Amino acid sequence: MVGTMAPPLSRPDTRALFDNIKSSLPELERLLAAVCQHWTYEDAVYRFYHRNPKVFELQASTVAIVDALQALAPQLELDPLFRGIIAEGTCKDSGDIDESRWLSETRSILEAFCHARFFLEMVVKYGHNLEELPDMRPRGWAAVLRLFGLR
């Protein structure tokens, strides 16, 4: 006999994720502040358009964000779409990038960072704004649950 799956709000993994977000807020806030600062976010986008290899340095911030997100629920696998975007935008070497391959080699770095940063922002936002797991899910919180396969 196949049992029914518990609704997302009553699943122990959802409660554990929520509790881990709440207890990790100081570290998550520091990471968010670091990746949003001028020399990370603004500089990387500038470097992309300036065709400067320093855009490759953004990968370290992306990996740090993903590691922090995964640490919130190490028993859960992050969304496959997210993992694919991250894989395409990290582990790249500036090597011998020529002008003809600049866009194809570097756009994925910015894309991966932006997706990771979005989820970090949502985790911090809803870690502050939610006192308890909501019956009605704001879209940002629903996205976080989806990232962890809980929706």
C-alpha positions in Angstrom: 0.0 0.0 0.0 1.3 3.4 -1.0 0.9 6.1 1.6 0.2 9.7 0.8 3.0 12.3 1.1 2.8 14.7 4.0 2.0 18.3 3.0 5.1 20.4 2.7 4.5 22.4 5.9 4.2 19.3 8.1 7.2 17.5 6.7 10.1 17.3 9.2 12.5 18.4 6.5 10.6 21.6 6.0 10.6 22.3 9.8 14.3 21.5 10.0 15.1 23.8 7.1 13.2 26.6 8.6 14.8 26.1 12.0 18.3 26.0 10.4 17.6 29.2 8.5 16.6 30.9 11.7 19.6 29.8 13.6 22.0 30.6 10.7 20.7 34.1 10.0 23.8 35.9 11.3 26.1 34.0 9.1 23.7 34.1 6.1 23.4 37.9 6.5 27.2 38.3 6.6 27.5 36.3 3.4 24.7 38.2 1.7 26.4 41.5 2.6 29.7 40.2 1.3 28.3 39.1 -2.1 26.3 42.3 -2.5 29.2 44.6 -1.9 30.7 46.8 -4.6 33.8 44.7 -5.2 31.8 41.5 -5.7 28.5 42.1 -7.4 29.0 45.5 -9.1 32.6 44.8 -10.0 31.8 41.4 -11.5 29.1 42.8 -13.8 31.4 45.6 -14.9 34.2 43.1 -15.5 31.9 41.1 -17.7 31.0 44.0 -19.9 34.6 45.3 -19.8 35.7 41.8 -21.0 38.1 41.5 -18.1 39.1 38.0 -16.9 38.5 39.1 -13.2 34.8 38.2 -13.8 36.0 34.6 -13.3 36.6 35.5 -9.6 32.8 35.6 -9.1 32.8 31.8 -9.1 34.2 31.7 -5.6 31.3 33.7 -4.3 28.8 31.5 -6.1 30.3 28.4 -4.6 30.3 30.0 -1.1 26.6 30.8 -1.5 25.7 27.3 -2.7 27.7 25.7 0.1 25.9 27.9 2.7 22.5 27.0 1.2 23.3 23.3 1.1 24.5 23.4 4.7 20.9 24.4 5.7 19.6 21.0 4.7 22.6 18.7 3.9 20.3 15.7 3.7 18.4 17.2 0.8 19.5 17.5 -2.8 19.2 20.9 -4.3 16.9 21.4 -7.4 18.3 19.8 -10.6 17.8 23.0 -12.6 19.7 25.0 -10.0 22.5 22.5 -9.9 22.8 22.6 -13.6 23.0 26.4 -13.7 25.6 26.3 -11.0 27.6 23.6 -12.7 27.7 25.6 -15.9 28.8 28.7 -14.2 31.5 27.4 -11.9 34.8 25.5 -12.3 35.8 27.6 -15.3 39.3 28.8 -16.0 40.0 32.1 -17.7 42.8 30.4 -19.6 42.9 31.6 -23.2 39.5 33.1 -23.7 39.4 35.0 -26.9 36.9 37.7 -27.9 34.8 35.3 -30.0 34.1 33.0 -27.0 33.8 35.7 -24.3 30.0 35.6 -24.0 29.6 31.9 -24.2 32.3 31.4 -21.5 31.4 34.1 -19.1 27.6 34.7 -19.2 27.0 31.4 -17.3 29.3 32.7 -14.5 27.0 35.7 -13.9 23.9 33.6 -14.4 25.0 31.1 -11.7 25.9 33.9 -9.3 22.5 35.7 -9.8 20.5 32.5 -9.2 22.6 31.6 -6.1 22.3 35.2 -4.8 18.5 35.2 -5.3 18.1 32.1 -3.1 20.4 33.5 -0.5 18.3 36.8 -0.5 15.1 34.8 -0.1 16.5 32.7 2.7 17.6 35.8 4.6 14.4 37.7 3.8 12.0 35.0 4.9 14.3 34.0 7.8 13.6 37.5 9.1 10.0 37.9 7.9 8.5 34.6 8.9 8.0 33.8 12.6 6.4 30.5 11.8 5.9 28.4 8.7 3.0 30.1 6.8 -0.1 28.3 5.5 0.0 30.7 2.5 3.5 30.7 1.0 4.9 34.0 -0.4 6.5 33.3 -3.8 10.1 33.8 -2.5 9.5 31.3 0.3 7.9 28.9 -2.2 11.0 29.2 -4.3 13.2 28.3 -1.4 11.1 25.2 -0.7 11.3 24.3 -4.3 15.1 24.7 -4.3 15.2 22.0 -1.5 12.7 19.7 -3.2 10.1 20.5 -0.5 7.4 21.8 -2.8 
